[in-house]
Amino acid sequence: MSYSLFPPEEPQFNHDVVRPFVCFGNGWQLIKEQYFLYVGLCAVIVVAVSCIPFTGLLWGAWIAGIYSAMLGRMRGELATFGGAVSTGFGVFGPTVVVAILANLPFIPFGVGIKLISDWVDRSDAVYSGEQRTPDDVLVLQLEAFAGLIALYIAAFFISGFIFPFAYQLVVDRKMKGWAAVKLSARASRANFSGVLGLLLIELGLGAAGVLACCFGVVFVMPLTKAAWAIAYRDVFPPPPDSQPAIAPPPPPPPPVFSTV
């Protein structure tokens, strides 16, 4: 094992290179041949997190595995279910850190869901049977739900601007969780308008997926993740040592006729 007195050099990133519609277009080209493999990967984690307690801790590793498969596809490698899962769990520790930090902005939203749900249950108990719920109570409930949606959107953008490249940095550059988060936030700030555009499109597609019986989300996720993978590679090009070496040209053939 070798040691160095100097910390490893932090990956450099490009500025103002994210083009949202180009990212989505190239993202679709990236995954279209194996689209349903990615749908399956997304479906497993969405169903697991929705139905099984504490599986949210696996979210980060699973998403990192999906990004790993997409980055591999950019290198011409075919994605596999097992390969994505094993690669993601190979960086389980750092992805747990990223997942926990990325979900902190959503805590007020979760608390709001619980409070509003309890309030609606109490209202239903009070105004049960033939007794009609007063209009002012219904208006208050609608306002509360609208506030809840606004709270989610705020959390979505806060998390989206800080963590757009964190999972990719963990799995691609083998960075620690906190270091990946800090670098992701700086790269996002350097590409603010492009990241904002991607977030707006992702929010719209996600809302459409929810309206499509909720399960439509798993059909949208592969495209949004592919767009973020493309954006990541635009912002963080692969290091030079990962590029295939260019072979030197072959020597010229010997002359057919030679003179002595």
Rosetta blueprint (number, residue, H / E / L):
1 M L
2 S L
3 Y L
4 S L
5 L L
6 F L
7 P L
8 P L
9 E L
10 E L
11 P L
12 Q L
13 F L
14 N L
15 H L
16 D L
17 V L
18 V L
19 R L
20 P H
21 F H
22 V H
23 C H
24 F H
25 G H
26 N H
27 G H
28 W H
29 Q H
30 L H
31 I H
32 K H
33 E H
34 Q H
35 Y H
36 F H
37 L H
38 Y H
39 V H
40 G H
41 L H
42 C H
43 A H
44 V H
45 I H
46 V H
47 V H
48 A H
49 V H
50 S H
51 C H
52 I L
53 P L
54 F L
55 T H
56 G H
57 L H
58 L H
59 W H
60 G H
61 A H
62 W H
63 I H
64 A H
65 G H
66 I H
67 Y H
68 S H
69 A H
70 M H
71 L H
72 G H
73 R H
74 M H
75 R L
76 G L
77 E L
78 L L
79 A L
80 T L
81 F H
82 G H
83 G H
84 A H
85 V H
86 S H
87 T H
88 G H
89 F H
90 G L
91 V L
92 F H
93 G H
94 P H
95 T H
96 V H
97 V H
98 V H
99 A H
100 I H
101 L H
102 A H
103 N H
104 L H
105 P H
106 F H
107 I H
108 P H
109 F H
110 G H
111 V H
112 G H
113 I H
114 K H
115 L H
116 I H
117 S H
118 D H
119 W H
120 V H
121 D H
122 R H
123 S H
124 D H
125 A H
126 V H
127 Y L
128 S L
129 G L
130 E L
131 Q L
132 R L
133 T L
134 P L
135 D H
136 D H
137 V H
138 L H
139 V H
140 L H
141 Q H
142 L H
143 E H
144 A H
145 F H
146 A H
147 G H
148 L H
149 I H
150 A H
151 L H
152 Y H
153 I H
154 A H
155 A H
156 F H
157 F H
158 I H
159 S H
160 G H
161 F H
162 I H
163 F L
164 P L
165 F L
166 A H
167 Y H
168 Q H
169 L H
170 V H
171 V H
172 D H
173 R H
174 K L
175 M L
176 K L
177 G H
178 W H
179 A H
180 A H
181 V H
182 K H
183 L H
184 S H
185 A H
186 R H
187 A H
188 S H
189 R H
190 A H
191 N L
192 F H
193 S H
194 G H
195 V H
196 L H
197 G H
198 L H
199 L H
200 L H
201 I H
202 E H
203 L H
204 G H
205 L H
206 G H
207 A H
208 A H
209 G H
210 V H
211 L H
212 A L
213 C L
214 C L
215 F L
216 G L
217 V H
218 V H
219 F H
220 V H
221 M H
222 P H
223 L H
224 T H
225 K H
226 A H
227 A H
228 W H
229 A H
230 I H
231 A H
232 Y H
233 R H
234 D H
235 V H
236 F L
237 P L
238 P L
239 P L
240 P H
241 D H
242 S H
243 Q L
244 P L
245 A L
246 I L
247 A L
248 P L
249 P L
250 P L
251 P L
252 P L
253 P L
254 P L
255 P L
256 V L
257 F L
258 S L
259 T L
260 V L
